[in-house]
Amino acid sequence: MLLSLESLNLFGIPKNIGGLKMKHVFMLINDIDVGRGGLTRVMLERASYLSEKGYKCALLTIDYKDRYDLIHKELVETNRLSENVPILNVYDYYSQKNTIKDTIEPDLSVQKIEEDNYYMQLNQLSSHRHVRYFDENGKYVMYKRWHPNGHLEFLDLFREDRTRKCKIEFDHKKFKRRTIFFDPLGRKKQELYHTPDGFTYLNVDFNVETGKPQMIFLFHRNKKEVTHFGTSNPMLQFHKYWLEELAKETGEKPVIINDGIFLTHTLLAVDPNLAYRVATIHTNHFDSPYTEGAPLRKSHEHLLHNYDKLDAIVFLTKKQRKMVLKQFGNYNNDYVIPNALSNLTPTGIRKDYNKISIVGRLDPNKNIQDAILSFKLIKDRHPNAKLYIYGEGKEKDALLELIKNEGLEDRVFLQGYTNEVGKVFEESLFTLVTSKFEGFCLVITESMMMKTPVISYDC
């Protein structure tokens, strides 16, 4: 979904507000990582395009990850994201805001394997990268595990009854980033988040029965004040507070585009006087059988019942817009903007007439097992044909097991994520799409751009 300069007139929102040209565009999603296509690729390309045209774009994430600096670096180096577009994460934002020391060195003493006055179980260090520590009375007191890159990943401290008291996590720069406390039954009680120079900037208190946050305390180091969020959905309040703080910092009324359907409540909670709020729909809003008249998907219910409160809602297709407006009403804030296509151009490489390809997440919706089982039906008639599947996802282990059980290990291959979708499409005989549903299937369009036909379900 690419927002053109015309659509950044912004869905009827003026580009000039009080004589000041509107420049800031925030794009909100739960998380970003490198091994993803689809929605992530759409966001990266949209942000890069708008940045090139002079807009100040930033990608906003609300998950906890200690390596967004590495993710951003890789996305830029692989030309998937403009170097002028930052990734702003809520935890990193408040960590940096509360860090006051210019030069900081991590405490390397905790990173070492040897610990004075402890007996150590070392036989699994090379195979599992962990060590257990016992005191002089034989009590199990600590566990350490190291990352494959060599830094300490986390350590656990134990009570006398061997129940875990807390887990202390470290980032790739060897700084302590988070401490998690547990009750004697192993239930999470509290999370503390730390700056590199050792200040605790966030305290998240959990209800041990539900496992959900019940109170959040945000510390302001310079002012020596604490902001409290609770007890009704404190995480949403925290995210709302952050988004509104970002909006205020721009000195104008920026645009927040929500690309994460599960963050609809958060978008709607943002003060409409502080930011223009835009929702996007990236997929079919109907549940099975995914046609008009079917039940709504639970994830889309809140948006479709409340988009009248937003500045804009953006659909991928005219057909979806028509169905939604027919069912939920026309509030003159709806727009149709298809997904942007990558700049793919055939290079003339030779086709591999034995190569069939699938590009997509390894996700239940993609229904890839159908493609694997179908391939089994034709493998004897076409003994040289091979099926290559590009993508990552939670279905990986199940698909590997299916391939093994069906005796297709020398014919069907999981290739992982690829940055070279154009090359994959161009050299394939044809591309397969077996999804249960799609919004606007980029694979179909981009494969055909590379002069490769597609065999697809009616999704």
TORNUKOL-197452 format. One line per 10 residues: number of its first residue (from 0); their letters; for each residue x, y, z of C-alpha. Coordinates in steps of 0.001 Angstrom, whole numbers. Layout:
NUM) a) X,Y,Z; ...
//
This chain:
0) mllsleslnl) 0,0,0; 1841,3069,-1247; 585,6493,-256; 1256,8804,-3183; 1818,12528,-2792; -1721,12992,-3983; -3105,10672,-1313; -897,12441,1191; -3071,15396,598; -3789,13189,3203
10) fgipkniggl) -7089,11583,2439; -8548,15058,2495; -6081,16184,5171; -4331,19391,4037; -616,19325,3321; -373,22893,4554; -1640,23500,8050; -1509,27106,9183; 1164,27828,6599; 3337,24933,7870
20) kmkhvfmlin) 3848,22084,5430; 2867,18813,7048; 5971,16602,7032; 5797,13906,9716; 4337,10472,8972; 4460,7678,11550; 3687,4075,10570; 2640,1858,13455; 2969,-1919,13714; 3564,-4432,16487
30) didvgrgglt) 7072,-5414,15390; 9553,-5500,12509; 12211,-8057,11671; 14469,-8842,8743; 13127,-12196,7563; 9693,-10983,6533; 7979,-9985,3316; 4336,-9099,2704; 3109,-6377,5048; 6616,-5595,6298
40) rvmlerasyl) 7882,-5099,2751; 4919,-2836,1962; 5710,-646,4972; 9419,-449,4224; 8843,541,601; 6140,3071,1481; 8314,4711,4135; 11344,4804,1832; 9314,6348,-986; 7803,9068,1177
50) sekgykcall) 11186,9818,2722; 12626,10250,-758; 9849,12762,-1471; 10743,14856,1552; 8488,13506,4293; 9893,12730,7732; 8878,9108,8125; 9440,6772,11026; 8387,3178,11663; 6949,2647,15148
60) tidykdrydl) 7034,-681,17007; 5670,-1594,20421; 7229,-5024,21067; 10289,-5600,23225; 13423,-6463,21224; 16997,-5674,22201; 18356,-5581,18641; 16431,-2997,16638; 19721,-1280,15874; 20889,-4467,14121
70) ihkelvetnr) 17557,-4924,12338; 17640,-1359,11005; 21259,-1763,9903; 20515,-4940,7951; 17380,-3518,6308; 19357,-486,5141; 22355,-2521,3953; 20112,-4818,1907; 18386,-1783,319; 15019,-2645,1812
80) lsenvpilnv) 14740,580,3817; 16006,4115,3343; 18728,5079,5794; 16694,8230,6470; 13802,6241,7969; 14379,5287,11613; 12703,2479,13504; 11408,3907,16779; 10606,1332,19439; 8736,2341,22578
90) ydyysqknti) 11240,632,24909; 14285,1971,23101; 12730,5450,23063; 12354,5658,26837; 15654,3889,27450; 17493,6495,25382; 15513,9342,26919; 16589,8231,30408; 20241,7558,29596; 22419,10449,30775
100) kdtiepdlsv) 25988,9163,30542; 27763,9820,27243; 30319,7019,27601; 29084,3725,28995; 30873,422,29368; 29042,-2815,30195; 29802,-4780,33341; 31953,-7543,31876; 32374,-9386,35174; 28878,-10887,34873
110) qkieednyym) 29640,-12087,31329; 32405,-14457,32369; 31993,-18173,32904; 34039,-18488,36086; 32358,-17405,39316; 34264,-17347,42617; 32873,-19458,45472; 30621,-21496,43174; 30796,-25050,41866; 30090,-25154,38134
120) qlnqlsshrh) 28552,-27755,35824; 30549,-27173,32630; 29947,-30316,30556; 27138,-28726,28492; 28849,-25408,27797; 30018,-26311,24283; 26839,-28160,23246; 24155,-26015,24920; 26089,-22824,25774; 24979,-22923,29407
130) vryfdengky) 26449,-23425,32885; 24780,-24251,36218; 26169,-22875,39467; 25924,-24398,42973; 26955,-22967,46349; 29194,-24663,48895; 26165,-26374,50449; 25165,-27944,47143; 22204,-25639,46489; 21429,-24689,42889
140) vmykrwhpng) 21684,-20882,42847; 22290,-19648,39292; 22043,-20556,35618; 23736,-18738,32723; 23209,-19091,28975; 25286,-17487,26254; 24185,-16366,22800; 25774,-18057,19748; 27525,-14718,19108; 29334,-15039,22436
150) hlefldlfre) 27619,-12572,24796; 25686,-13602,27880; 22040,-13896,26881; 20521,-14209,30358; 21069,-15528,33855; 18546,-17024,36276; 18725,-16753,40078; 17001,-19357,42268; 15456,-19538,45714; 16462,-22146,48250
160) drtrkckief) 13603,-24406,47104; 15037,-24266,43546; 12186,-22151,42178; 13312,-19340,39906; 13425,-15954,41595; 14340,-13778,38621; 15745,-13730,35093; 18217,-11024,34045; 18536,-10434,30286; 21427,-8848,28392
170) dhkkfkrrti) 21620,-7356,24901; 24158,-7950,22140; 26226,-5037,23491; 26450,-6876,26842; 24280,-4396,28753; 21610,-5508,31228; 18271,-4612,29631; 15490,-6360,31556; 14898,-8160,34863; 11867,-10448,35233
180) ffdplgrkkq) 10661,-11562,38682; 8625,-14735,39315; 6534,-16027,42200; 7273,-19489,43701; 4843,-21074,41186; 6852,-19703,38246; 4332,-17005,37354; 5606,-13658,36154; 5181,-10923,38780; 7133,-7944,37542
190) elyhtpdgft) 9395,-6690,34749; 12010,-3969,35196; 13573,-2324,32138; 17027,-769,32396; 19034,1864,30531; 22622,1021,29518; 23885,3182,32418; 21818,1231,34945; 18684,3341,35517; 15347,1498,35750
200) ylnvdfnvet) 13029,3458,33463; 9998,1149,33398; 8238,-1134,35884; 5515,-3483,34627; 3492,-5193,37356; 1617,-8389,36381; -1506,-10090,37623; -124,-13564,38351; -3513,-15171,37753; -4077,-13773,34237
210) gkpqmiflfh) -450,-13212,33230; -1381,-9722,31989; 19,-6342,33064; -2092,-4686,35775; -3,-1549,36399; 2854,190,34597; 5169,2835,36029; 7260,5017,33697; 10160,6835,35372; 11376,10252,34225
220) rnkkevthfg) 14984,10440,35339; 15619,14156,34982; 12349,15247,36577; 12399,12505,39250; 8752,11820,38508; 6742,8685,37775; 3811,8302,35373; 1335,5574,36324; -767,3552,33855; -3440,1197,35204
230) tsnpmlqfhk) -5490,-645,36060; -7669,-848,32952; -5501,-1972,30014; -2300,-246,31194; -297,-1332,28152; -2710,435,25793; -2462,3555,28004; 1331,3363,27881; 1396,3055,24083; -1130,5898,23727
240) ywleelaket) 1033,8100,25958; 4077,7369,23772; 2294,8086,20492; 949,11364,21816; 4401,12327,23087; 5872,11648,19634; 3124,13735,18035; 3792,16669,20360; 7530,16534,19640; 6964,17148,15913
250) gekpviindg) 5608,20633,16522; 2753,19946,14132; -146,17546,13709; 1480,14447,12195; -144,11451,10552; -190,8063,12275; -865,5190,9869; -1738,1977,11674; -645,-1108,9733; -1208,-3513,12637
260) iflthtllav) -4852,-4546,12858; -4435,-5592,16505; -3398,-2029,17383; -6747,-552,16319; -7725,159,19941; -4451,2030,20428; -4927,4153,17310; -8476,5063,18313; -7274,6043,21805; -4868,8690,20464
270) dpnlayrvat) -6146,12250,20887; -7498,13312,17444; -6371,16876,18168; -2738,15712,18285; -2522,13504,15179; -4398,12469,12046; -5325,8821,12521; -5368,6493,9506; -6217,2775,9540; -5265,328,6806
280) ihtnhfdspy) -6734,-3062,5960; -4225,-5421,4389; -6269,-8582,4066; -9751,-10080,3697; -11947,-8993,6620; -14218,-12046,6404; -13667,-15300,8235; -14249,-18709,6596; -15445,-19159,3867; -13919,-15675,3276
290) tegaplrksh) -16747,-14384,1085; -19367,-11666,1492; -21891,-12644,4121; -19407,-14717,6153; -18710,-13804,9792; -16242,-10994,10377; -12746,-11866,11469; -12431,-11092,15180; -9315,-9033,14525; -11246,-6623,12279
300) ehllhnydkl) -14464,-6179,14279; -13373,-3184,16350; -12059,-1282,13345; -15109,-1888,11172; -17468,-783,13933; -15456,2363,14673; -13799,3668,11495; -16253,6571,11476; -14136,8033,14298; -10945,8048,12192
310) daivfltkkq) -9630,10546,9692; -9285,7801,7079; -9598,4092,6430; -7690,2658,3476; -8691,-463,1519; -6640,-2440,-972; -9438,-2945,-3492; -12631,-1251,-4658; -14523,-4491,-4088; -13585,-4623,-406
320) rkmvlkqfgn) -14421,-934,42; -17858,-1498,-1499; -18619,-4463,779; -17517,-2639,3946; -19425,559,3178; -22528,-1443,2325; -22426,-3222,5682; -21080,-511,8012; -21847,2833,6390; -20200,5565,4355
330) ynndyvipna) -18552,8315,6398; -16656,9947,3522; -13296,8962,4994; -12583,5854,2907; -9895,5433,237; -8674,2663,-2058; -4897,2427,-2435; -3491,-895,-3727; -226,-2270,-2427; 2823,-771,-4058
340) lsnltptgir) 4720,-3015,-6433; 8450,-3470,-6159; 10521,-2056,-8984; 10972,-5435,-10679; 12247,-5676,-14236; 13036,-8907,-16098; 16779,-9317,-16552; 16677,-12014,-19211; 18033,-14821,-17025; 17300,-18290,-18313
350) kdynkisivg) 14245,-20084,-16977; 14646,-23315,-15052; 11848,-25439,-16527; 11988,-27790,-13552; 11609,-25108,-10891; 8239,-24350,-9271; 8208,-21668,-6584; 6158,-20442,-3644; 6952,-17122,-1971; 5195,-16317,1301
360) rldpnkniqd) 5031,-16726,5065; 4981,-20254,6416; 1617,-19591,7990; -1615,-21658,8224; -3421,-19154,6002; -945,-19782,3173; -2074,-23430,3105; 1303,-24575,1783; 656,-28197,2723; -1803,-28332,-194
370) ailsfklikd) 980,-27416,-2598; 3285,-30073,-1142; 644,-32808,-1317; -308,-31754,-4856; 3320,-31887,-5903; 3474,-35483,-4710; 752,-36378,-7236; 2829,-35232,-10218; 6375,-36037,-9093; 6532,-39381,-10905
380) rhpnaklyiy) 5267,-37929,-14185; 7809,-35123,-13926; 10852,-36721,-12261; 13054,-33631,-12589; 10567,-31094,-11226; 11331,-29480,-7865; 9305,-27245,-5561; 11115,-24384,-3808; 9372,-22607,-936; 10696,-19190,131
390) gegkekdall) 9692,-17734,3484; 9806,-18129,7256; 7080,-18719,9808; 5552,-20836,12531; 4588,-23665,10160; 8211,-24443,9273; 8614,-27516,11498; 5233,-28949,10465; 6061,-28493,6777; 9489,-30100,7196
400) eliknegled) 7822,-33081,8868; 5240,-33316,6059; 7993,-33250,3429; 9837,-36013,5256; 6718,-38155,5813; 5761,-37896,2137; 9253,-38851,976; 9814,-35545,-812; 13082,-34470,807; 14894,-34532,-2545
410) rvflqgytne) 12079,-32744,-4382; 10638,-30064,-2054; 12898,-27522,-363; 12306,-24835,2264; 14673,-22049,1249; 14039,-19494,3996; 13486,-15796,3405; 14824,-14245,201; 15641,-10651,-743; 15708,-11666,-4418
420) vgkvfeeslf) 12056,-12298,-5199; 12477,-10929,-8720; 15160,-13485,-9529; 13094,-16289,-7966; 10034,-15401,-10038; 11925,-14901,-13275; 13791,-18206,-13224; 10742,-20289,-12191; 8502,-22136,-14624; 5485,-20947,-12648
430) tlvtskfegf) 4528,-19721,-9163; 1989,-21321,-6811; -446,-19504,-4490; -2550,-21736,-2230; -3737,-19148,317; -7126,-19474,1987; -7553,-15715,1603; -5568,-12648,549; -6161,-8924,444; -4102,-7873,-2546
440) clvitesmmm) -1727,-10702,-3490; 1632,-9153,-4402; 3017,-12540,-5407; 561,-12864,-8299; 1250,-9405,-9679; 5014,-9456,-9208; 5402,-12945,-10640; 3540,-11885,-13773; 5706,-8755,-13971; 8660,-11135,-14252
450) ktpvisydc) 6904,-12990,-17108; 6138,-16018,-14959; 2578,-17417,-14844; 789,-18146,-11576; -1398,-21071,-10560; -3567,-19821,-7703; -6565,-20671,-5611; -9433,-18195,-5867; -8341,-16301,-2759
//
